């Protein structure tokens, strides 16, 4: 059976909101990293941020995802570029990462830690960091404490672990990290870099699968609802990059 959600999202350069500039801003906060750092990109998707990291640094990146179609796209794109860093892909679950302790100078995860949960991810990935290693994650977060009921109910259903920035910082400290900085992804990281791409692919996707109710639901129910709520309530939430040291 076709997974229409994956079939649609593998067409996109990003599987969630993001921006190369903010990836770079978060990365530059980590200096000085060791020469040729070992980086683990968890839940990399098709690897837009993986490529951005490899352009910026002479590094060794292991990019992990559970979908081969995303990893294949990352490898194809990497082969088309001249990169400073090297990229190795691995099909594995973020909940069961097959690495020994203290292997990485930096763990990176944009928009995917929610799959296993923010606190659980911070706790379980800590063992993989070398002493003094860094962790950078982007996580959906409330930007205000008072939030309208409609959008609060939507996100509490989609991701019950959503919280304010201050709540996330307390979790970071609870898990034994020291927060260094946080950066809020701006509106264009959602609109131009994600939702506009989705709209551009919608026509071709529906030409192939539009006669199937399940395929149409992916776009016309889930996608349209999410975009309409963002346009209405974008002042109240965004992805936030949390930069921390283990």
Long-range contacts (C-beta under 8 A, 24 or more apart in sequence): 2-209, 2-215, 4-209, 4-212, 4-214, 4-215, 4-217, 4-218, 5-218, 5-222, 6-67, 6-69, 7-205, 7-209, 7-215, 8-201, 8-205, 8-218, 8-219, 9-45, 10-46, 10-67, 10-69, 10-70, 10-73, 11-201, 11-204, 11-205, 12-46, 12-194, 12-197, 12-198, 12-201, 13-46, 13-48, 13-197, 14-45, 14-46, 14-48, 14-193, 14-194, 14-197, 15-45, 15-46, 15-70, 15-111, 16-45, 16-110, 16-111, 16-112, 16-194, 16-239, 17-111, 17-185, 17-189, 17-190, 17-193, 17-194, 17-238, 17-239, 18-48, 18-49, 18-110, 18-111, 18-138, 18-185, 18-189, 18-193, 18-194, 18-239, 19-185, 19-186, 19-188, 19-189, 19-193, 20-48, 20-49, 20-52, 22-183, 22-185, 22-186, 22-189, 22-241, 23-49, 23-52, 23-53, 23-110, 24-52, 24-56, 25-183, 25-241, 26-136, 26-181, 26-183, 26-241, 26-243, 27-53, 27-56, 27-57, 27-136, 29-180, 29-181, 29-243, 30-106, 30-134, 30-136, 30-243, 33-57, 33-59, 33-105, 33-106, 33-134, 34-105, 36-60, 37-105, 37-106, 38-62, 38-103, 38-104, 38-105, 38-106, 39-85, 39-104, 39-105, 39-106, 39-107, 39-108, 40-64, 40-97, 40-99, 40-103, 40-104, 40-106, 40-107, 40-108, 40-128, 41-108, 41-109, 42-94, 42-97, 42-107, 42-108, 42-109, 42-112, 42-113, 42-121, 42-125, 43-94, 43-109, 43-110, 43-111, 43-112, 43-113, 43-115, 44-70, 44-71, 44-74, 44-89, 44-112, 45-70, 45-74, 45-112, 46-70, 46-73, 46-74, 46-77, 47-71, 47-73, 47-74, 47-77, 47-78, 47-87, 49-108, 49-110, 50-74, 50-78, 50-87, 51-77, 51-78, 51-81, 51-83, 51-87, 53-85, 53-108, 54-78, 54-83, 54-84, 54-85, 54-86, 54-87, 55-81, 55-83, 55-84, 55-85, 56-84, 56-85, 57-84, 57-85, 58-84, 58-85, 59-84, 59-85, 59-86, 60-85, 60-86, 60-88, 61-85, 61-86, 61-87, 61-88, 62-88, 62-89, 62-90, 62-104, 63-87, 63-88, 63-89, 63-90, 64-89, 64-90, 64-91, 64-92, 64-94, 64-97, 65-89, 65-91, 66-91, 66-92, 66-93, 66-94, 67-91, 94-121, 95-124, 97-124, 97-125, 97-128, 99-128, 101-127, 101-128, 102-127, 102-128, 102-129, 102-130, 102-131, 102-133, 103-128, 103-130, 104-128, 104-129, 104-130, 104-133, 105-129, 105-130, 105-133, 105-134, 106-133, 106-134, 106-135, 106-136, 107-133, 107-134, 107-135, 107-136, 108-136, 108-137, 109-136, 109-137, 109-138, 110-137, 110-138, 110-239, 111-138, 111-140, 111-239, 113-137, 113-139, 114-139, 114-140, 114-159, 114-161, 117-161, 118-161, 118-163, 118-168, 118-171, 119-161, 119-171, 119-174, 119-175, 122-171, 122-172, 122-175, 122-177, 123-175, 126-175, 126-176, 126-177, 126-246, 129-246, 131-246, 132-245, 132-246, 133-245, 133-246, 134-180, 134-243, 134-244, 134-245, 134-246, 135-177, 135-244, 135-245, 135-246, 136-241, 136-242, 136-243, 136-244, 137-241, 137-242, 138-185, 138-239, 138-240, 138-241, 138-242, 139-168, 139-239, 139-240, 139-242, 140-237, 140-238, 140-239, 140-240, 141-165, 141-168, 141-237, 141-238, 141-239, 141-240, 142-236, 142-237, 143-184, 143-235, 143-236, 143-237, 143-238, 144-235, 144-236, 147-233, 147-236, 147-237, 148-233, 148-236, 150-229, 150-232, 150-233, 151-229, 151-232, 151-233, 151-236, 151-237, 154-225, 154-229, 155-237, 162-237, 165-240, 168-240, 168-242, 169-242, 172-242, 172-244, 176-246, 177-244, 177-245, 177-246, 178-244, 178-245, 179-242, 179-243, 179-244, 180-243, 180-244, 180-245, 181-241, 181-243, 182-240, 182-241, 182-242, 182-243, 183-240, 183-241, 183-243, 184-238, 184-239, 184-240, 184-241, 185-238, 185-239, 185-240, 185-241, 186-238, 187-234, 187-238, 189-238, 189-239, 190-230, 190-234, 190-238, 195-227, 195-230, 198-223, 198-227
